[in-house]
Amino acid sequence: MHPLLKVAVAAAIVAGATAGARADDLTVALIYGRTGPLEAYAKQTETGLRLGFEYATKGTMTVDGRKIVIVVKDDQSKPDLAKSALAEAYEDDHADIAIGSTSSAAAIAMLPVAEEHKKILIVEPAVADQITGDKWNRYIFRTGRNSSQDAISNAVAIGKPGVHVATLAQDYAFGRDGVAAFREALAKTGATLDDEEYAPANTADFTAVAQRLFDALKDKPDRKIIWVLWAGGGDPMDKLMDLDPGRYGVELSTGGNIFAALTAYKRFPGMEGATYYYYGIPKNPVNDWFVAEHQKRFGGPPDMFTAGGFTAAMAVVAAVEKAKSTDSEALIAAMEGMSFDTPKGEMIFRKEDHQALQSMYHFKVRVDPALAWAALDLVSEMKIDDMQIPIRNKR
């Protein structure tokens, strides 16, 4: 671990343990899966959050005259722990605003806690549509993209008349929501969805599921694609490739991911999909600072979930500056419809469901021998107005 990252983690542990914030401090609680299956995502979120607060406050770590104190709590991506950690943050640590969590299941468990305490919860990076859909309440805002944004952008990237698609996803809220949104979006492109397969998150052997996918596509005319939606470990892309889909004329496609997963993408030069963030794509002053500063401090560019943490911090600062308060009603009034800068450019909290509307990026994989991971080259930016993201709550 980079020495500066060790310092940041140590400081976070101290902040979480002492909860010594003064009454006039702005206390922000980060609930995340720092240990468990999604720890790589969680650690990036924390690094990005700290950098984002630094950037948004011009290094002062104060907003509206209040010192920002970050309290961190590890929920291990477990719903019961996430629920109790958030309650503890609001009750014992007197958190003004909370951010989290890494797992969609954990985040869903946290939603009623925010409503019960009448406190703002910014969801980052969990993506299940239910979070801003049927499980949503008015205290929930999300800076992370949702399953529909992922799915619609990927459907637009690969879907065309005559294309036949089958999907493979994890069998829980993240995967089910994602495929449901993908199915809906793909239908509008003229492509055909021929099969959906779901597998447990801990699946190690994909032979049987791969054969069902191959059987669904192998006799179809024209272009045939398996679209994979997977999070955390056990990424099936390599294992599917080992089973030689090319013998049936079948291609693979998936969304963007963290560098560790993009290493495996080197096997797929020319593969297309859509991503939430890749450091080389956005061109704006925020991303320029973010990439340069991360490179200087940690010896490499920022990853996908680092951008998410940075974005959450910028949303907090923008909201408190606009509301001139951390009163929940004042924050809700300020944040509904609020636009704010991020490394991806402008985002807007949609009034109806508090989902951050944002650009997504159609990419093509390029293999660069100088990089340990596959580079994602921009094909096109899908801007807010280019994607009709459904409102799925019952407000």
Helices and strands as residue ranges (DSSP letters): H 3-18, E 26-32, H 39-56, E 62-63, E 66-74, H 79-91, E 97-100, H 104-117, E 120-123, G 129-132, E 140-142, H 147-158, E 164-170, H 173-187, E 192-199, H 207-217, E 224-229, H 237-242, G 245-248, E 250-254, H 259-262, G 264-267, E 272-275, H 285-298, H 304-323, H 328-335, E 339-342, E 345-349, E 356-357, E 360-366, E 375-382, G 384-386
